[in-house]
Amino acid sequence: MKQTKRMVGWLVAGTAALSLGLVPLAAADPGTLSENESAELSFMREEERLARDLYQAFADKYDGARPFSMIVKAEQKHHDAVGTLMTRYDVADSSAGLPAGDYAFDALDELYQTWYAQGSASIESAYQVGVDLETRDIADLKEAIAAATQDDVKATLERLLSGSENHLAAFEKAVDGQVGTGTQAGQQAGRGGKGMAGGGQQAQQGPMDGTGTGTPQGQQAGRGAGTQAQQGPMDGTGPMAGTEDCPAVS
């Protein structure tokens, strides 16, 4: 039976720049959660699923557009991380058996429908949905972290908060029209880097002086230009853009 009241704050988020490894069990008994804390985990599990479903829907609608197609992978990890906590503390999985767009809380059903309709109008509107979703999550995650009583729960929420901040930065860049430019520029410069690497090979022959002094410089320039360009300027694909768990701007 669905919940019709808001039981906890909004907690959809991303991952930290670190991996989403949870705090290992230090003892057989992980402790206990209050009824409200258990409800928060249940609600968070559904919110993570909502974010994953919504971003996947936009990625499908807009031909794999970034940052949706990248962040959806992180949201799946968040959903799994909350599931691990729920298993540890014996909290029933509220999302079990429910399809995309259908959630255990009526408020989330309504949010999904509202945001999906808004984002379906245009890709620019979809980017704004990402901003709105992540902004709301950040505020509520901070509140949840302050109320957490178990160290592992708090640590996981902090990782999700850091990730959500990365996601927000990615969507804000998209709203500003910067999405995708890093990838294209990186690919173009990367091809240029390969050309420079070829120049390095030519330099290996030396400037007809038999010394071959051009080789190290040419090869270094080729490798350097190609590598840096392929990373792109923080577009959600390279090391400067976060981690595998959170491939967004950081």
N, C-alpha and C positions, 0 to 999 in steps of 0.2 A: 504493500500500500504506500502510495507516495505521501511525502511530507508536504503539507500545505503552508507551513510557517517557516520563516527563516530561522534556522537553528544555530547557525554559526556564520562567521564572516566569510567573505569570498577569498578563496585561497588558491586560485589557479596560478601557476607560475612556471618558471624554467629551471635550469640547473645552474650550479656555480661554474666558475672557470675550472674548478677541480672536477674530477669524475664523481658520479653519483653513488659512490660506495657508501653504504650505511655503517653506522657505528656497530662493531661486532658485539655479540652478546658476551657480557662479562660473567654472567652466572646463569644458572638454569632458570631462575625466576627474573624476568625483565622488569618486574614491578607491576603496578596496576594503573589504569587510567580512570579518571572520573567519568561519570555518564556524559558530561558535556564534552570532555576530551575525545571520548569514543565517537560521539556524534560529529565532532569536527573532522575526524579522520574519514568518516563515512561521507561527509559532504565534500571534503577535499578530493576524495577518490573520484567522485562524480564530476567535480569541476575540472580536474585534470583531463578527464575523458571528454568533456565538452570542448576544451581548448584543442585537444587532439583532433576531434571530429570536425570542428569548425575550420581549423587550418587545413586539414586534409581536403575538405569540401572546396575551399578556395583554391588550393593547389590544383585540384582536378579541373575546376571551372576555368582557371586561367592558365592552362597548359604548363603546369609545374612551376608557376611563378615563385620567385623568391621574394621575401624570406619564408613564405609559408611552407614550401617543400622541404626546407631545411629544419625549421623549428618544429614541425610536426613529429620529427624523429625524437627530439628532446622531450616533447610532451608525452610520448609513449613511455619513455624512461621514467618520467615523473609519476605517471599513472602506476607503473610497476613498483616504484619506490614506496609509494603510499600503500600499495597492496602488501608489501613486505612488512610494513609497520602493523597493518591491520591483522595479518596472520600472527605476528609476534604477540600482539596484545589481545588476540582472540576476538576481534571485531568483525561482525558479519560484513561480507562484501556486497555493498548496496548496488554495485554496477553489474553484477553477474547476470548474464542472459539478456541484457537490454541492448537494443541496436542503436546505432548512431542517431542522435536527435531525440532519443527517448531516455529520460533520466529519472532517478528515484525521487527527485524533488521538483515540484511543479514550477518553482521559480526558475530553475535551470532550463526546463522545457521552454518557458517563455523567453528567456534570454537567448537561447539558441535560435529560436524562430525569428526574433527581432534582429539579432546580429546577422543571421544568414541572409535575411531579406535586404538588410542594409548593404552588406558586402556584395550581394549579387547585382547591385545596380551598376557597379563599375569596379575596376581593380583599385582605383584610388579610394573608393569608399571602403573596400575590404582592408586596405592598409590602415585606415582610420579605426576600423573595428579592432584591429590588433592593438593599436595604441590604447583604445578605451578599455579593452579587456585587461591588458597588462598593467595599466595604471591602477585599475581597481584592485587587482590582485596584490600588487606591491603594498598598498596601504593595509589590506587585510592580513597579509602575511606578517607584517611587522607587529600587528596586534596579536596574532596567534603565537608568534615567537615569545612575546612578553608573557603570555599566559601559560606556556608549556611548562610542565613539571618534570618530564622525563628527558634526560640528556640526549638520548638517541633521536627522540622526536624533535627536539629543539635543533639538533645538528642538521637533520634532514630538511627542516623548514628553512634554515638559514641557507642551505645549498639551493633550495628552490627559489628563495628570494633573490639570490645573486643571479641565478639564471633568468628570472623574470625581468630583472633590470637589464640584462643583455638583450632580451627579446624586445623590450620596450625601445631600446636604442635602435635596434634594427628597423622596427616599424616606423619610428620617427624619421629615420633617414629615408625610408620609402615614401612617406608622406611628403617629404621635402624634395622628392624627385631623384634621389640618389641611388635608388635600388637598381641593381644590375650593371651600373656603370663600371664598378670595380672589376667585375668578371670579364666584361668585354675588353676593357682596357688592359687587363692582365693578360688575356689571351693574345691580343694584338702585340703587346710589348714582349710577351713570351716568344712569339714567332720572331720578333726582332732580335731577341736574345739568342735564339737558335742561329740566326744569321750572323750575329757577332761571334758565336762559337765557331762558325765556319771561317770567319775572318781569323780567328785564333789559329785554326788549322793551316790557313794560308801563311800566317805569320811564322809557322813552324819552319817553313822553307827559308825564312830570313830574308832581309832586304838585300838580297844578292851579295851579302858580305860573308855568308857561310857561318854566321854565328848562331842563328836561330833565336836571337834574343826576343823576338816577338811572341814566342810560344806561350810562356807563362802569363803574360799580360793579356794576350788574346783569349786564352782559355778562361782565365779568371773573369774577364769582362763578359764573356759569353755565358759562363755559369751564373755569375752574379745577376746579370740583367734578366736572364730567363727565369731564375728562381724567384726573384723578388716580384717580377711582373706576374708570374703565374699565381702568386698568393693573392694579388689584388688588394686594393686599399680598403680593407675591413668591410667586405661586402657579405660576410657570412660564410666564406669558403676557406679562408686561410687561417694560419696560426694566430694572426692578430685579431681574429674574429671570435675567439672563444675556444671551446674545446669540442671534441667529438660529441659529447653529451649536449652541449649547448652551442651549436654552430651559428651564433649570432654575434653582433658587434659587442665587444667588451672594451 
